[in-house]
Amino acid sequence: PIRRLSEAVDVFGKGGDIAELKPSGATEVRQATLAFLRMRDRIRRQIDQRTEMLAGVSHDLRTPLTRMKLQLEMLDGNSENDNLKADVADMERMVESYLDFARGQDAEVSALSDIGDLVGDVALTVRRDGGQVEVKLPDDLSARPDLLKAFIRPVAFKRCITNLMSNARRHAEHIQVTVSKDEDYIQVTIEDDGPGIPADKLREVFRPFRRLDESRNLDSGGSGLGLAIARDIARNHGGDIILGNSPMGGLQALVRLPV
């Protein structure tokens, strides 16, 4: 019973769904299992309430923005109207960032996915936008095709890597992405040759809505939620993101996912 409870806690802590867990074993183990199940139900209710609130926020904010866009399209083109259109577009992007941050990836189902393929897809998109990206995969990948496969939420994970890689693209000329695996983690290391982030700001940049005026920022001109969203996704998979200095001279973002 203790082993089953431990496995259920581990799965739930990584954002997965757990089968119905029946309390069994000694009295203390049954009490611990019941406490865990109550906690799981409270978390699920909180998520449901947040999703319902976001549906209302989305409708309330998007509707007036759509009306503003239509009205601006009917006006004669001039520099002032163009500026207003740009402001409305910025507001739309900010609203989407807020919703992405609050919504997270709760609705997506985990699936067995190849981390290398997902990273490669994101790198290809960045290259199409003009970025110089080099992707390094393990040398023995051809002999072990399942080496980088893990149960993750693929759309959410790609959003995490996209945020980090787009950040590097915005502030650097060259990006190097290395995918590796050890006994406990699959790791994606994103490095660049940009200006980096001061050491005393590395923790601060993860704060929601926090933007750095004197350094680099993931959503330059946006809401400052990119790093917060990326770390939220990594942590909901049971992993984390660690920032540091890159040997290339810029920022190093290490994404760790448990296997």
C-alpha positions, 0 to 999 in steps of 0.5 A: 500500500505504501508503494502504491501511494508513493507511485500515485503521488509521483504521477500526480506530482508530474501532472499525470492522471492517476487511477482510483486509489483505494485506501488499504494497509495499516491505519496510518497508511489508509489515513495518508491515502485519504489525505492525499485523495482529498488534496487531489480533489481540492486541486482539481476543483481549483483547476476547474474554477480557474478554467471557468474564470478564464473562459469569462475573462477571455470573452470579456476581453476579446469581445471589446478588442474585436469591436475596436479592430473593426472600428479601426478598419473602417477609419481612414488610414493615417499614422494615428490610426496605425498606432492604434491598430498596433496598440490593439494588436499588442493588447491581444498578444498580452491577453493571450499571454495572460491566458496561457500563463493562467491556463497552463496545460491542464487540458492536454493529455500526456503522450509518449513523445520524442523529445528530440523530434519536438526540439527539432520542430521548434528549431526548424521554425526558428530557422525559418524566422532567420535564426541560426540554430544548431541542434546536437543529439546523443551520438548513440541515438540511432542505436537506441531510437527510444532513448529520448522518448518520455510521457509529456504534454507535447504541445505544452512542451513545445511552447516551453522550448519555443519561449526559450528559443525565441528569447535566444533568437531575439537577443543573440545571433547564434543558438546551440541546443543540446539534448542529452539523457542521464539515469534520471533526466532528459535535459535540453540545454539552450545556449546563445551568444547574446548579452545574457542576464546578470547573475543577480537577476536570474531568479527575478526573471521567473516572476510573472509580469517581471520585465528587465529594462537593463537586460534581456527579456523573454517578451520584449515589448510584451507582458513579461510572462515567457519565462514564467510560462516556460518554468510552469510547464517544466515544473508541471512535468515534474522537472524545472528550468535552471538559468546560468551563464553560457560558455558562448557568452550569453544565457544558458537555459537548462530544461530538465524532465524526469524519465 
